[in-house]
Amino acid sequence: MKSRTLACSFVPILFVLLAIPVRVTAQQHQSEKLPRYFVTDLGTLGGTFSVGRGINAGGNVVGSAALNDNTAQHAFMWQKGLITDLGTLGGPNSIAFLGPNEADVVPGEAETSTPDPLGEDFCFFGTRLTCLPFVWQNGVMTALPTLGGNNGSASAINNRGQVGGLAENATLDSTCSSPENENEAVIWDKGVPKPLPTVAGDPDGYVNAINDNGDAVGGSGNCFSGPTFSLHAVLWQNGKPTDLGSLGGALFSGGIGINDRGLVTGSSDLPGDTTFFAGPFINTHAFLWKSGAIKDLGTLPGDAVSFSQAINNRGQVVGFGSRAILWQDGKLIDLNTLVPGPPFSPMYLLQALDISVRGEIVGIGLTINGDIHGFLAVPCDENHADVEGCKDGAAAGATVESSATSGRSPVSVTQVKLAPGGRWGTPCLAGTSSRCRGGRQLPILGNWHTRWP
């Protein structure tokens, strides 16, 4: 249910062309009543970049944002318009992932002031400082122990307080091209790390999400900073791993979200990813896994790829292709079609990264001045009648296309490069870092973290 991130969907470099000349033709597609969404810009911590990564049932949002000079980013919590800087563990940067849980405990990773003994840039900020998993609660950030290595990351938390992620052990990883320790999938229970086994003899693993039953999803593969870090999507139940399979590809398959009903969403390559240049991440599609069967969730019209990021207990899935996506009742919907007004009202929604049980969605969008900001999108349904932006009735029921063609006017914007990156599932912006590595950070190929331009 809560993941982050490691939302390990690695996204190949996406050149998001927001000038999509598509018209709504209601007579050509079956339409249905869906709620409009009221969108709020989450703001920043003084800089020009932010990302909303997680949301709980109370509507509290976590993410990360640039500071005044745009040279560092910190984890934050947003509550009813108030944004709180969660700080770091002594270094310059931190990031919050999927959370908070209902007790407002936040998982994430934060740099320390200690140089990494192996020269590893685990958090991909370019600092080569050690980076530790943390939980934050009531103003206090507490580091979680690793498995004997120097680094780790807490990507998700459930309402029992169990935290999922990955932690380095003390063994050098023979599948890495430069010195790195092996990364093991782990669940911290009451602060104590329990390593989880991989499948197919893979040396490395990670947890992206964990539900309230203690079931976790993620993946396993080779060197976690390399392109084959997630060869297999994995579900762990009572500590035992199950290979969830793939959509036919060989180089990438990862579990990203799980709800309390045991439904799993993730992303996988299709057949044909025979080399790094033909994949992974070049022909990746989002999937839904249920009771041993894996289903391709498809793509938006004109897109070659899609990446899911989270699933709630109602079975709603969110993610992105060239723009933010909502999968609901078997339909694939461009989230921008559910936002009234012209484009950039207040932003164009690029990636949907988490969804609460109440259907509230967080992610990143493009502002009218070209900045990347986190957003909160609230459905104007019967559960949100008291939301200020929903009171005027303009956002009540709307007839929209379930085929995901846009109801807004075409947007003319210069290309926005989104490189894979972000630890487990949130993309990172191209040109902001020497490399991107998987999954979160607008996940995928590249940086563990989302970067600002």
N, C-alpha and C positions, 0 to 999 in steps of 0.2 A: 504494500500500500504506500508506505513512504519510502522513497528511494533516493535519491540523489546523489539521481545522478548518477553512485556510480551509474548513472544512466548510461550504460556503456553503449551508446549507439554512436559509432564513429561516423562522422559525416565527412565525405570527401569534400574537397573544396566546392562550395556551392556559389555560383555566381547568380545572385538573386536579382533577376530583372523584374522590377516592380511595374514595368510598363506592359501590362498584360491586356491586350485588346479583346477582352471577352465580354459579351453582352448577355444579360439575363433574358432567356426566352422561355417564359413559363409554360407556353403551350407545348414545348418540346420535351419537357421533363415532368415527372410527377413531383408536385410540391407538397409541402406539409407545413403545419403551423409549428414554429419553433420560437422560443423567446428571443427577443433582442438582448444585447449585452450593453451594460454601462461600463465604460473603460476609464480607469484612473491611472494617471502617470505616477509611479511610485517615487519619483525624484531620485536624488543622489546624495552623497555625503560631501558635496561641494564641487565634485568634478563633473565630467560630461558623460559618464557611463554608469549604468546599473543593470542588474538582472534580477528578476524575481524567480526564485528557484523552488520554493515550497510554500504550502499554505495548509493550515489546519481547519477544523470545523468551525472554530471561532472567528475565522477570517484574518488571523494573524499571519503575516507573510515574512519569509526570510529570504535572503539573497546576498549579493555583494555589490559594492558600489565604489566608484573612484573617489579619492579624496581631492582636496582643492587643487593640487598641482598635477593630478592625473598620473603621478608616478607610482602610486600604490593603491590597492583596494582593500577594503575591510568588509567583513561579514556585517550584516545589519538585520534588525527586526523592525517591521513596519506594523504599527497598530493604530487603526483608525486615524490615519494621516500623520502620526508621529513616528519618525524614523530614529532608531537607536543604534549607534555604533557599538558593535560587540567586542571591538579590540582585537588583540593578537596575543601570541605567547612569547612576545619579546622581539619578534622580527617585524618587518614592514607590512606583511600581507596576511590576509585570512579570507576564507570563503565559507559560507554556510550552504549546506546541501539540503536534501529532502527532510523536511520538518517544517515547523516544530510539531511535537506531539501535543496532545490536549493539555499537558502540564506546562506547555511552552518551553520544553527542553529542546535545544537546537544542536544538531550535529554538524561537524565540518572539519576543516583542516586549517592549520595556522603555522606560519613560519616562526622559528625561534631565532635567536641571535647567533646560534652556533653554526659554523660552516660544516657542510656535509663531509665526513671523513673520506668518502670516495669521490668527491667532486660532483655528486649527482644533483641535478636540478629537479628534484622530485615534484615540486609544486609548479614548475614551469613558469616561474616569474623572472628567471634569469639571474637570481641572486645566489644560487647554489647553497642556500641555507637549509638546515634540516627542517622538516615539515611534519608536524605531529597531528594525529586525530584529536578532536576535542568534543566535549559537550559544554554548552553554555546554559546557565539557569540563574535567574534572579541576579544578574549583573556579574556573575563569576564564570570565567572560562577555565575549565579543568582539562588538562591533557590526559589522554588515555594511553595505556601502555602498548608498546609494539610486541612483536614476538622475538625480540633480541636484535632487531635491525635498527636502523636510524630513522625511518620514516613510516608514515601511515596516514590513512584518511578515513574519517567517519562519514559515510554517505547517506545513512538513513536511520530513523529511529521509530519504534512503534510505541503504542500507548502503555506497554508493560515496562518501558524504559530500556528495552534491548536495543543495542546499536549495531548496525551492520556496516561493513566496509572492507578495508584490506590493511594489512600490516606487513612490514618487512621482517623476515627472519635473519639469522646471521650467516646464511649460506649464499655465496656468490652465485649469481644466475648464469649458467653456462649458455643460455640462449640469447644473452644480450651481447651487443657488439662492444660495449664499454662497461666498466665495472659498476654493477648494480647488484643488490641483494634480491633474492627471490621475494615475491609478494604473495601472501596467502590470503584467501578469503577468510573473514573472521566475523564472529558475533561476540560483542562485549556484553556480558550479563553481570550487572552490579559492578561494572568496571573491570571485570576479569575477561581477558580475551580467550576465545575458544576457536582454534583453527578448524576450517572445514575442508574436507577432501575434495580434490578435483576429479575430473573424468578423463579417460583416455591417456592417463599418465602425464597430463599437462603439469609443468612445474609451477605455474602461476595461476592465481584466481582472484576473484573480487566479488563482493556483494554490492548490489545496486539498490535493493529494496527489501523491506522486511514487513510482514503483516502482523496483526495482533495475535495470530496463532503461533508466531515464532518461525513461520516458513519464510525462507529467503530466496531471492533470485539474483542472478548475476551471470558470470561466465568464467571460463578458464582457457588458458592457452600458453603461449610462450612469453618471453620478455615483455613486461607490462608497458614499457615505453616504446615498443615496436609495433609494427602494423598487424602482427598476428597475435595480439594480446588476448583476443577473445575468439578462439576457434570454435568454442562450444558454448551454447546457452545452457545454464544449469539452474535447477531447482533443488534446494535443500529442504528436506522435511525430517525433523528429528535428527539433524546432522548428517543424513544420508543423501548423496547427490543423485540426481536424475538428469541425464542428457535430454534436453527438450527437442533436439533435432534442429533442422534448418529449413529454409525454403529452396534448398537445392544447391546453394553455394558451399564452398569449401573453406574460405578464408575468414569469414566473419559470421558469427551468430551470438547474440547476447540477450539475456533477460534483463528487462529494465524496470518493470513495475509488477506488483502483485497485490490483489485485494484480498479481503478476508474470506471470500468464497473460493479462493484458489485459482482464479483466473489470472493468467500471466500475459503481459504484453512485452514485446521486445522488437528487435530488428535483426534482419538476416540478409545476406547476399543471396541473389538468385543464381542459377547455374551460369557458368561462364567466367567466374572470377579466378581464372587459372594462374594469373600472375599479379603482382602488385599493381601493374599498370592497367590491368583489365579488372581490377578489384583488389582488395576489398573496398567497399563503400561506393563503388561506381554504380552498382545496380542493386542497391539495398532497398528493401521494403519493410515496413512495419508488419508485425504479425500479432495474432492473438492465439494463445495456447490454452486449451481446455480439455481436461481428462484424456491427455495423450495425443490429442489432435491439434495440429498447427495450421492456422489459416492466414493467408496473405490478405492484408488490409488494403492493399492497392495504393494508388497515388492520386494527387490532384491532376486535373486535365493539363497536359503539357509538361508535367514533371516526370523525371526518370527515377527519382528516389523518394522515399518517405521514411521517417524515423518516429517511432512512438516514444513517449517519455514517462507517462504515468497512467494509472487506471484507478478509478474509485470504486466504492462498493455498489454503485448503481450500474457499473459496467461501462461507464463513459471513459473513453481513451483520448488523450491529447498528445500532440506531437507537432511535427512540421515537415514540409517539403521545401518549396520555395517561399512558403508563408505558413502561418499557424493553422493547425488542423484540429478539428473535433470529430471523433468517430462516435456515433450514437445511433442505436437501434439499427445497426447494419449500414448506416449511411456515412459517407465521408464528406465533411463540410469544411469549406474555407471559413475560418472564424471571422474574417473581415466582412463576410456577407451578413453577419448577424449584428453588426454595429451600425446604428443609424447615422446619417449625415454623410458629408463628403469624405474623401480620403484624409487621413491624418486628423481624425476627430476622436481623441487627441493625437493618435499615432497610428501607423500602419503596423499590424500585428505580424511579426516575423516568426516567432517560435512560441508554442505553448508548452510549458515545462512541468506543470503540476496541476491537478484538479482536486478540489475538496469533495467531501461527501455531499455538500450542498450545491455542487456544480460550479463553484467559483474557480476561475482559472488564472494562473500567473505565468509570466514568461517575459519575452523581450519584444520591443517594437521600435520602429523607426519614427523619430519625431520630425516635425516639419522642417527643422533646421539641420537635419542629418545626424543628430545624436542618437545613440542607442540607449534606451531607458527600459527599466522593468515596468510591467503593467499588471494591474488587477482588473479582470473582466468579470462582472457580476451579472448573472442571468436575471432579467426582469420578469420573474415568474411569481407564483403565489407565495413562495418562501421569502421573497425580497421586495414585497410591496412597500415596505417602509424605507427602502433605500432612496436617498434624495434624487438620484438620477433616473429612477424608475417611476417617480410619482406623477409625472406629467402625462403618462399614458402613451407617450410616443414610442416607448420601448416595449409596449405590451406585445400581444401576439403579432407575428409577422409572417407573411407567406414568403418563403425563401426556397432556393433551389437546393435540394439534397445532393445534386451532382457537383456542388462546390464551385459553380461559376459565380463570379463576383457581382453583387448588386450595386457596388459603388462604381463611380466612373473610373476608367482606366487611370492608373497612376503613372506619371512621367517623372522618373527619378533616375539619377545616375546609378550604375550598377553598384550593388553592395556586396562585397566579397565576404562570404562566411566560410571560414575554414573550419574543419572539424576541430574540436578541441573542447576543452572543458572537461573536467573529470567526469566521466560517465554521464554523458548525456546533455550537456548544455554546450552549444557551439562556441567556438572562439572566433574572433574576427581576424581575417587574413592580414598578414603584414604586421601583426602586433607581437609576434614572438618567433623565435627561431624555428620552432616546430610545435606541432599540436599533438596531443595524444588523446586518446580517446574517450569517448563517452560522455562525459558530463559537460561541461563547457560547451555548450552548443555542440555537443560532443563531437568528437570524433576525429579524426586523424589529427592529432596534434595536441595541443595543449590541454592540460587538465582543466584549465580555467578559461573563463571567458575574458577576453581582453577588450580594452577600449581602443578606438582608432588612434 
